[in-house]
């Protein structure tokens, strides 16, 4: 009993702590702006030592050992003069000042080396946060009266791109609040102009080759140096295409220039995490948008190059979310409209790519289209999307698996999890409705599993569109609510002057057209579901003014249709299995092959289940034994069973407690 009490106490404490202690947001989300900053040297306390001259050189290096990091090498020479009595000055670099200036992640100098008059001295570290200056890298300087010293300092900082800030204001803490002569050179691997260097403050610099140069005298540092830039490896990829495009207005050159701004060769994919951040991201986005606009303006309208650039621009720049950095989304309402619009733009070209370049772009997009359909409520569309995607991927990108790392929203488990709860099967004939007839209407009632029910009744469904899709001249439709299922009612208006048979034929044409409409999306599944047996149902109905809508036969067998769907599904399963090797080569085994095969196998179970009772049953109004009532009974049965199990468990718990009490 004591152990039970201890366990309960521990559980309650852990629960309360979980509510109080905030999660580490850096670990749970993509990293925020990664900022590099350096700080000028400063004394710990007020001093009579003056900073006579400073020569500062900062060099943007290549990749550091840390993944996707960029090394900045800082080398600075200080000329110091003691204008007072003999003194010892504690001085150094207060890296903690980054907090004061809201510069993002706290950073410290790596490999700090200090030389005084050419002789290296040891440095110390203060790693506490007792003041705004901590952590410090500091050392002591001993000055005789009037003594001058030359101080050489070097260190390295790491950054993942974004904003570079060098805090000059600390130079004002020396005597007089000024730097007698200040020379600063920041060296880059290319000219310090866009896109490598996007913005620079303060003004007053000169460009000398690949460097920004500042020269001031009697300088009172009241401002810090702030530079936004892109990572050198991204610039290295852009540079050749930029140089070629700027020589002329050649449409192909500008097309290639625009694509060079997008990561990993995938025009719809995300930049690597921590690659662009903060102001650099916004500045680079504006720069890239201008390049795309110029490139589009040079293309022949309705050409592949024009359509591709318009589609990519739409994917990355038109949405309020950060699609520029994270790429085309695969989830949510925004993805729904973006992917549909891009598909519309590319439709006329996607079936017949003329070059490998075209095929790669189409393959990259169809990965998104397939995964969107598969991971949302539209998996019934994913079968044809998969065939298009794998055809394009095998033909145009079989040796480039990096093209298909675009989907970065989760692994295969994520997709499978969505499938188990929200997806409808790709073949809808496994759902056989009951039909109820009334005075001037007939109603189709379906008992559906959660996935299919969600596909036809989801929040993103546009009911007004569905009404237009399902109705015909002389026939209106509505969607009565039934528990754990879906119903659609067709009401015949005999006063329209159209016969019942003619009205049904008209409705059948409308439903069939939308059922196989690739752009129908969420609404098309409703149409496909109703279309599966609509012709068969309509042929069994008749209308008379006195008796209303009635039926010729009480049951219609659907075994033939189920066998056709079963055969089609088995073909799809074999087709997906045949692509196991290709998907493995593209690193899509976990993301695509396994969950998609599970989905198809699960759909096969639904068809086999339908074969056990393969008949459409017809009932007159008030005499139906609909699936909804059967479902009501099933729900009630499960609820009663759950209550009994809970009561049984409670009785066992009480008996154990009573025995323990008796023993005491």
N, C-alpha and C positions, 0 to 999 in steps of 0.2 A: 504493500500500500504506500509505503514511503517513496518507493521508486516511482509509482504513478504520480504522486504529488510533485516530486522533483521534475518529472517530465512535463507535467502541466505548467509548472512555474516557469521552466525554461522556455517552453513554447510561447507563453504569454509575453515574457521578457523579449524574446526574439521578434515577436510580432510588433510590439510597441517600438522597439528600436528601428525596425524596418520603416515605420511611419515617420520617425523623427529624423533619422540619418538620411540625407539626400544621396541619391545615386550619383556616381561619377559620370557626369554628362559626356565627358570626352570619350569614355569607353562605350557609351550607348548610342552615340550618334557619329556622323561623319565629323572629323576634326574641323574646328573653326579656322579663321585665318592664321596661318603659320607665319610668324613675324620674326625677322632677324633684326636685332639691334645691337649696336656697340655703344660704349659710353666713353666720353673723354675722361682723362685723368682728373681727380680732384682731391684736395686735402680733406681729412676727416673733420678738422676744426679750422677756425679762422687762423690765418697765417700771414707772415710778412714776406713769404716767398712769392715771387712774381713769375708768371709764365711768359717768358720773353718771346719765344718763337715755337711754333709747332709745325712739323712736316708730317702729314698723315697720308698714307697710301693704303687703299683697300682694293683687293683684287677678287673678283668673282671667279672662283675656280670651277672645276668639274665636279662630278659626282663624288660624294664621300662614301665611306664604308657603310654608313647607315643607309637603308633602302630609300631611294628617291630623294636623298638629301643633297644639298649643294653646299660646298665649302666656301666660306669667305675668309680670306687671309688679311689680317690687319697688321700693318707695320707702321709704327709712329715714333718719331724722335721729338723729344721735348727739350727745350733749353730753359733751365730754371735758374733764377738768381735770388739769393737771400738778401733782402734789403733791410734786414733788422739784425738783432744780436744772434749769437750762436743758438741754434735750435735743432730739435728733432721733429720731423714732420711725418706723421702717419698718412700715407697717401695710397691711392689705388683706383680701382675701377668698381663703382657701385652698380652692379648689374641689376640690383633690385629696383632701380629707378624705372624700369620698364613698367612696373605697376602704376606708378604715378602718371605715366603718359598713356596708360591703357593700351599697351603695345602687345597684348596677347600673352603667349606662353613665356614663362620665366626662363631665361637662358644664362648660361655662364660661359666664360671664355675657356676654350680647350687649349692645352699646351701653352699656357701663359709663360713667357720668358721675359725677364727684365735684366737689363744691363745698365750699370751706372759708370759713366766714364769708360765704357768698353769692357767692364768686368761684370760677369753675371752674378746676380744675387738671388737668394731664395725668396719665394713669395709665400704668403699665408692666406688662408681662406676663412672667412666668417660665414657659416652656413645657416645661422639662425635667422629669424625674421623679426628681430626686436626693433628694427627701424626700417624706414622706407628704402634705405640703401642696401640692406642685406638681400642676397649674399654679396659679400665683398671679396675681391681679390686684392690684397694690400701688402704693403712693405713699408719699412721705415727708411727715411732719408735723413742723414746727419749733415747739417750745414754749419760751417763757421761763419762768422760775421762777414757779409759781402761775398760769400762764396758762390760760384756758378757751377752747375752740374749739367751734364748731357745725359739724358735718360732715353734709352731705347727699349721699346716694348713691342712684343709681337704675340698674337694669339689667333686662334681660329674659331669661327662660329659656323654653325650648321643651320641650314634653312631648307624648307621644302617649297620655296617659291612664294611670291606675294609681295610683301611690303618690307623694304629695308629702311631702317631708321638708325641714324647715328646721332646720339644725344650730345650736342655741342654745349648746351647750357651749363654743364658742369665745369666747363673751362672758365666760366665767370666767377668761380669761387676763389680763384687765386687773387693775390693782392691787386687792387685797382680794378678788379672786375673785368679786365680786358686781356686779350691775347695780343701781344705786341705785333707779331707777324704770323699769319695763319695761311698755310698752304695745304690744300686737300686735293688728292687725285683718286678718283674711283675708276678702276679699270675693268672693262667688260670684254667678253670674247667676240664682240662685234660692235658696230657703231651704236652709241647710246641713244638710239632713236627707236620709235615703234617698228616692229612689235617687241624687240628685246627690252628696251626701256620705254615704259609707257607714260610716265609722268615724273617730274622732278620739282621739288621745292627745297630751299628757296631758289628764286631766280638769281642771276648774277654769275652763273657758271659759264664756262666756255667748253666747247667740244674740241678736243685735240686727239685726232685719230680715234681710237676706241675708248677714250677716257673722258670723264667729266672732271673739269678742273675748277677749283675755287682758289682765289687769292685775295686776302684781305689784310689790311694793316690797322692797328689799334682797334681790333675787332671785339666788340661787346656781344658775345653769343647770346642772343635773345630768341633764337629760333633753331630748330633741329633740322637736320637733313632728312628728307623723306623721299624715297624712290620706289615706284612700283615697277615690277619687271616680271618677265616670264622665265621659266627654267631654261638654262642653256641648251639642253638636249632638244627641247621643243623648238627653240630658235634655230638650232642646227638643221632641223627638218624643214622649217619654213624658208630659210634663207635662199636656197637655190631657186625655189619656185617664185619667191618674191622678186629676186633679181631678174628672172626671165620675164615675169609679167610686167614689171615697171619699164621695160625697154620698149613696149608697144601696147597696143590695145587688142592683142590677139585673143580671141574668145577662149580658145583651148588653154592658153597659158594662164589666163585668169581663172578658168575653171579649176586647174590644178593648184593654183595659188590658194583659192578658197578652201579646197579640200585639205591642203597641207596644214591648215589651222585646226583641224579636227583630229582627235587622238586616235592612235592605234590603227589607222586606216579604216575605221568603222565610223561612217558619218553620223550614225545615230547613237553611238556608244558614249559612255562616261569618261571623263578624265580620271586618271588615277587619284585615289584619295590623297589629300594634302598637296595636290599638284598646283592648284591655283587657289588663292584665298583672299578674302577681304577686298580692299581697293583694287588689287591687281586683277582680280577676277572681273570686276565691273569695268575697269579700263580696257582689259583685253576683249571683253564681250563687245564693247562699243567699237573697238578697232575691227574685230572680226565681222561685225554686222556691216560696217562700211565696205569692207572687201567683198562680202557676198553681194551687196547691192550693186556694186560696180560690176562684178562678174556677171550677174544676172542681166544687167542692162546691155551687155555686149553680146549676149547669146541670141541666136535666131529663135523667135517665139515658137513654142510647141516642139522644139527639138528635144532630144534626150537630155542634152546638157542644161537646157533651160528648165525642163521639168525637174531634173535631179536637184539642181541648185535651189529651186523654189521649194521643193519638198524638204530638203535639209534645213533651209532657213526657217521654214514653218515649224519644223520639229524642235529647233534649238532656240529660236528668238521670239516666237509669238506668244508663248504661254507665260503667265505670271509667275509660275514656279521656276525653280532654278534648273530648267532643262538644258541650259547652255553648259553647265558643269556636269550634271548627272545624266544627261542623255535623255532620250525618249523614254517616258515612263511606260510600264507594262501593267499598272494597276490604277484603278480609280477612274472617276468621270473624265478627268482631263485626258487620260490615255485613250478613252473611248472615242472622243472627238478627234484628237490628234491623229491617231492611227487610221481612222476612217478617211479623214481628209487627205492624208498622205497617200493612202491606197488609191483614192480617186485621182490624185495628180499623176501617179505612176502607172495607172491601169493599162493605158494603151501601149506601153512599152514593155511591161513586165513579162509578158508571155514570150516575147521574141527579142531577147537581148542581142545586140549586134556585135558587141565586143566583150572581152573578159572584164573590162572596167565596169560596164553596165551590169553584167551578171553579178559582180561582187556587191554592188550597191543594192541591187534587188534582193540578193540573198541576205544581206545584213538587215534590210527592212523586214523581210518575211520571217526572220527569227523573232522579231518583235511582234509581228501580227500573229504568228502561231502561238507564242507564249502568252500574249494578251488573252486570246480566245481560250487557251487551255487553262490559264490560271484565274479566269473570272467566270462569268455565268454563260459563256458562249462556247463550251467545248464541242458542241455539235458542229461548229464551223472549223474546228481544229483539224479534222481529218483531211479536208481538201487543202487547208493551209499547210499541213505537214508535207503533203505530196509536192506542193509547189516549192516549199522551202528546201526539202532534201534534194530535189532536182537541181535547183540553182546552186546549192552548196556543193554538191558533188561535182557539178560541171565546171563551176567557176572559182571555187575556193577550197577545193579538197586538200590542198597543201598549205592552207593558211588558217589553222585553228584559232589564232589570235583574233580573227575577225569576229568570232562568236563568243567573246567574253562579255558582250554588251549587257546581258541580263544579269544585273548585280543586285537583285532584290532578295536573294535567298537561294538556297540549294534545292536539290530534288525533294527533300522532305517538305519544304515550304509548298511546292507545287502539289505534291501528293495530299498534303493537309487540306488545301483548297478543294481538290477534287472530291475528297470524301464527303465534303459538306455541301458543296454548292453547284456541282456540275451535272448537266443533263447528258444522257447518252447521245451518240451521234446518229442513231437510227431510232426514229420515233414510233415505228409501228409496234413496238413492244408495249405501248400504252393503248389498250383497247377500251374505248369509252362505253358507258351505258347511255342510252338515248331515251329521253322523256319527252312525250308529245302532249301538247295542250290545244286550246281553242284555236290560236293563231300562231303558235310557235313550236319549235322543237329545241331541245337542249342537250348538249353533249357534256357528260360528266366523267371526269378522269380522276382516278386515284393515283397520285404521283408520289415518288420518293422525294426527299428533301431537295436534291439537286435539280430535278426537273421542275418541281414546284417553284423553286427560286428563279429558274430561268424564265418562267412564264408570268411570275407575279412579283418580280424584283422591284425595288424602289426606283431603279433607273428606267423602268419600262414606260413608254409613252402611250398611254391608253387611247388618246385621241387618234394617234396614228394607227393603232391596231383596229379601231372601229372602222376606219377608212379602208384598211386592208382586207378585213373580213366580210364587209357588207357587199351586197350587189343591188342592182336596181330593183326595187320592190321588196328588198330584204334588209332589215336593220339588225345589228348585233349588240349584245351587252354581255357583261361578265358577272353573273350572280356569285356571291360568296358561298363557298362550301368548305367545310373543315377538312384540312389535310388533302386538298386536291384543287382542281381547276375546272371551271364550268364556263361554257360559252353558249348563249341563247340566241337563236335566229328567229326573228319575228317577221311574219309575212304580212304585207299590207295589200290586201286584195283590191283596194280602191285605186291602186296605181295603174290598173288596167292591164297588168302583166300577169300571165298565168303562173301558177305555182312552180311548174316544171321549168319554165323559162327563167324565172327569178333565181331558182337554185342553180341553173347552168351559169347564169351571169355571176353569181357569188362564187361558184366553183372556179371560174376562170381567174377571178381576182385573187382568191386565196392561193391558187396554184402559182400564180405569177410571183407573189411575194414570198411564198415558201422557198423558192429557189433563187431568190434575189440575193446576190452576194453582199449588197450594201444594206440589207434589211436589218442585220445585227439582232439586237434583243427582240424586236418585233417578229423577225422571221421565224423564230422558234415556235411562237404561238401559231403562226400560219402553217408551218410544217407539221406541227402536232395535229391540227385540225384537218389539214389536207390529206394526211395519211389514209383516212377512211371516209372522207367526205363524199366522194363519188359513190361509194358503196352504200352509204347511209341515205344519200339523196335518192338513189334508185329504189330504195325500199319504202319511201314516204309518198303519201298522196294527200290531197287537200279537197275538202268539201265544205261549202259554206255552213251547212247545218252541223256537221260533226267536227269540223276543224281539221287539224293535222292528225293523220293516223298512219299506221304502218301495215305493210303487207305480210311480213313474216316477223315472228317474235324474236328470232335469232338469226344472225348471219355468221358463218364460219370464216375465220381469218387465217387459217393454217397456212395457206399458200403464201400470203404476204409475210408471215413470220419466217417461213422457210427462206424466202428471198432475202430478207434482212439478215438472217443468220448466215447465209452464204456470203453476203457482201461483207459482213463483219469479220468472218473468218479470213477472207481475202485481205482485209486491212491488217489483221493481226499478223498474217504471214508476211505481208509487205513490210511492216515495221520491223519484224524479226530479221528480215533480209538486210535491213539497214543498220544492224547492230555494229558491224565493223566500221562503217562510214561514220556513224555517230561517235564511236569511241575515238576515232582519228581526229574528230573535231572537238574532243573533250566535252561531249554532250551526253555521256552515258547517264550520269546522275540527274542532270537537269531535264533531259528530254526522253531518252530511251526507256528507262525504268518506270517513271510515273505514267508516261503515255501508254505503255504496254499494260500497266496495271489498270488504267482507265478503260481500255478496250476489253480486257478480260472481264472486268466488272460489268460492262455493258452486255457482254455475252450472257451473263447470268440472268439479266433482266429479260432477255429474249427467251431463254429456256424456261423461265418462270411463267411467261405469258403463254407458252405453248400448253401449259397445264389447263388453261381455261381460255381457249382461243376464240371466243364468240362475243360479238356485239349483241347486247340484249336490249330490247325495246319495251318500254312501259308507257301506259297512259298516265296522265297527270293524277297524282294522289294514290297510285298503285305501284309506284316504283320501289324497288329494293336497291337503292343506289349504293354506289361505293362509298358515298359520304356517310351513310348510316352504318355500313359495315365498319368504316374507319372509326366512327364514334364509339361503336361497341369495342373495337380493339383498343382504343385509347383508354376507355373506362376499365377494361380488363387489366391492362398494364398498370394503371393507377392503383387498382385494388391489390394487385400482386405486390407492388412496391410497398404499399401500406402494411400488408401482412408481414413482409420481410422485416420492415422497420420495427413493427410491434414485437416480432419474435426476438430480434436482436436486443430490444429494450428489456424484455423479460429475462433473457439470459444475463444481461448486465445487472439487473436488480438481484437475481438469485446469487450471483457471485459476491455482490456487496453484502448481502445478508449472511452468507457463510463466513465472510471475513469478520463481520460484526459478532457473530456467535463465538468464533474462535477467541476473540479478545475477551 
